[in-house]
Amino acid sequence: MENPNLAVHPDFSTDKHQEAHSHLLNDIVNDDQAACILGTLWDINNAKDKLRWNANRAEEAQMATMEAEQEAEDRAQEECHVHEEEEAVWTEEQRKNKYKFTPVHDVEMPSGPVNIPAPYAQHKLKKAEYCELYFFTNVGLAEAESINSLVDDEALTLLKSDNGQHVWVPASSTRDKSSIIKDEDLTWEQFGEVAICSSM
């Protein structure tokens, strides 16, 4: 259907409308009156067509708006779902590899000598096991400095295990525990030394 709003009112007084005139002509109605009647009928029908056309266009526009809103809502839900899945994967990754995501402090490189703990303490830290704070006190670090240069990473030592058998273990993973001060026996000064060491 063409847009009735753009329709041009025809001239019903021309010869091509004579057949329509013939249906209206009688003793009372002449050619001019017949042309006027045809023009009025055309105006009435055109007005109805305009109303129908405008109503259809409004309905189509409303449907298009509703479809666009539904598509936008579906897209937003899909994006939210994808975001939730990515967040769940990220959370699970952080849970499984918490050490991988430990924040690294933005600190300057040390300009002085670097204190390296004893091989025994390093071994415990690598295995993510508890390590006594004694190894990070000034005494423990000074002791490590004298030991680190003497201990070979591949050296082995013979130890008696809990079941009574003797086994060879890396020398760096063993330590005479009698010389280690327990955490609860450290002085406040030694705790302070450990705090300074851990913040460097």
Disulfide bonds with the S-S distance in Angstrom:
none
